[in-house]
Amino acid sequence: MEAELMALASAGATALVQQMVSDGWERARTRVAAFLAARSGADEQALGEELEAARDEVLRAERSGDEETADEARTEARTEWRARMRRSLLADPEAAAELQAILDELDGSGEAPQAHHTTVITNNLTGGVHHSFTLQVGTVGRINRIGNDDVSGTGGQGGPRP
């Protein structure tokens, strides 16, 4: 059982560190702080501040431009939070289901409340070897189609949108 809990703690710490540099950070911080506080008796706000400090270190290392420094910061954060999650799970093995639900929520497979709609686009290249760059392009903003020939997003006015 301990091996399963360790694997779950490792997955939790990895997901947490990944969220530190993503748009989902606030939700991750809130959920993980609540999870850990419920098992350790620690103050949830204080845990949130510790998580924020760990995130600041990771972001600072990421911005340094030195990949070795960034890897080291991510590894340190993962190690620290894996140990905390492991201790929480060992103290309360029944909490494994809750941590798994948090992980599912963070990776998008859970039933998390959505603040906005996200569209996922998958592209596949097939048909042999391509010796060139591949470019994936998305739409920023919206496109209005008026008539058969206006796809400028300007509503036929020819200028920038407000």
C-alpha positions in Angstrom: 0.0 0.0 0.0 2.9 2.4 0.8 4.2 2.0 -2.8 0.8 3.1 -4.2 0.7 6.1 -1.8 4.2 7.1 -2.8 3.3 6.9 -6.5 0.3 9.0 -5.9 2.3 11.6 -3.9 4.8 11.7 -6.7 2.1 12.2 -9.3 0.6 14.9 -7.0 3.9 16.8 -6.6 4.6 16.6 -10.3 1.1 17.9 -11.2 1.5 20.7 -8.6 4.8 21.9 -10.0 3.4 21.8 -13.5 0.5 24.0 -12.4 3.0 26.5 -10.9 3.8 27.7 -14.4 0.2 27.5 -15.8 -3.0 29.3 -15.8 -4.5 26.7 -13.4 -2.2 27.7 -10.6 -4.8 29.5 -8.3 -7.1 26.5 -8.3 -4.2 24.1 -7.8 -2.8 26.1 -4.9 -6.2 26.4 -3.2 -7.0 22.7 -3.6 -3.6 21.4 -2.5 -3.5 23.8 0.5 -6.9 22.6 1.7 -6.0 19.0 1.2 -2.7 19.3 3.2 -4.2 21.5 5.9 -7.1 19.0 6.5 -4.5 16.3 7.3 -1.7 18.1 9.0 -3.7 20.6 11.2 -1.6 23.4 9.6 -3.2 26.7 8.7 -4.6 26.6 5.1 -3.6 30.2 4.4 0.0 29.6 5.7 0.2 26.5 3.4 -1.0 28.6 0.5 1.7 31.1 1.2 4.3 28.4 1.3 3.0 27.1 -2.0 3.2 30.6 -3.4 6.8 31.0 -2.2 7.7 27.7 -3.9 6.0 28.9 -7.1 8.0 32.2 -6.9 11.2 30.2 -6.8 10.3 28.1 -9.7 9.2 31.1 -11.8 12.3 33.0 -10.9 14.4 30.0 -12.1 12.4 29.6 -15.3 12.9 33.3 -16.1 16.7 33.1 -15.5 17.0 31.4 -18.9 19.3 28.7 -17.4 17.6 25.3 -18.0 19.8 23.7 -15.3 18.7 26.2 -12.7 15.1 25.8 -13.7 15.3 22.0 -13.5 16.9 22.2 -10.1 14.1 24.5 -8.8 11.4 22.2 -10.2 13.1 19.2 -8.7 13.4 20.9 -5.3 9.7 21.9 -5.3 8.6 18.4 -6.4 10.7 16.8 -3.7 9.4 19.1 -0.9 5.7 18.7 -1.9 6.0 15.0 -2.6 7.2 14.5 1.0 4.3 16.5 2.4 1.7 14.7 0.3 3.3 11.3 1.2 3.1 12.2 5.0 -0.5 13.2 4.5 -1.4 10.0 2.7 0.5 7.8 5.3 -1.4 9.6 8.1 -4.7 9.1 6.3 -4.6 6.5 3.6 -8.3 7.1 2.9 -7.3 10.6 1.6 -5.8 8.9 -1.5 -9.2 9.1 -3.3 -9.4 12.8 -2.6 -5.9 13.5 -3.9 -6.6 11.5 -7.0 -9.8 13.6 -7.5 -7.7 16.7 -7.2 -5.2 15.4 -9.8 -8.1 14.5 -12.1 -9.5 18.0 -11.7 -6.1 19.6 -12.4 -5.5 17.6 -15.6 -8.9 18.3 -16.8 -10.4 14.8 -16.6 -12.3 15.6 -13.4 -15.6 17.4 -12.8 -14.0 20.7 -11.8 -16.1 23.8 -12.1 -15.0 25.6 -15.3 -14.5 29.3 -15.3 -14.3 29.4 -19.1 -14.7 27.0 -22.0 -11.5 25.5 -23.4 -11.3 24.0 -26.9 -8.7 21.4 -27.5 -7.4 21.0 -31.1 -5.4 18.0 -32.2 -3.4 17.9 -35.4 -1.8 14.8 -36.9 0.8 14.8 -39.7 0.8 11.8 -41.9 2.0 10.8 -45.3 5.7 10.3 -45.1 8.7 12.3 -44.1 8.5 16.1 -44.1 11.9 17.9 -44.1 10.5 21.3 -43.1 8.9 23.1 -40.2 5.4 22.4 -39.2 3.3 25.4 -38.0 0.1 25.1 -36.0 -2.0 28.2 -36.1 -4.9 29.1 -34.0 -7.4 32.0 -33.9 -6.9 34.8 -31.5 -10.1 36.7 -31.0 -13.1 36.1 -33.2 -13.9 36.0 -36.9 -17.1 37.5 -38.2 -18.3 36.2 -41.6 -20.5 38.7 -43.4 -21.6 37.8 -46.9 -19.2 35.6 -48.9 -16.0 37.5 -48.8 -15.6 39.3 -45.4 -13.7 37.2 -42.9 -11.6 40.0 -41.6 -13.2 40.2 -38.2 -13.9 43.9 -38.8 -17.5 43.5 -39.7 -16.9 44.7 -43.2 -15.6 48.1 -42.0 -12.0 47.5 -43.1 -10.4 48.8 -39.9 -9.4 47.2 -36.6 -12.1 45.9 -34.3 -12.8 47.8 -31.1 
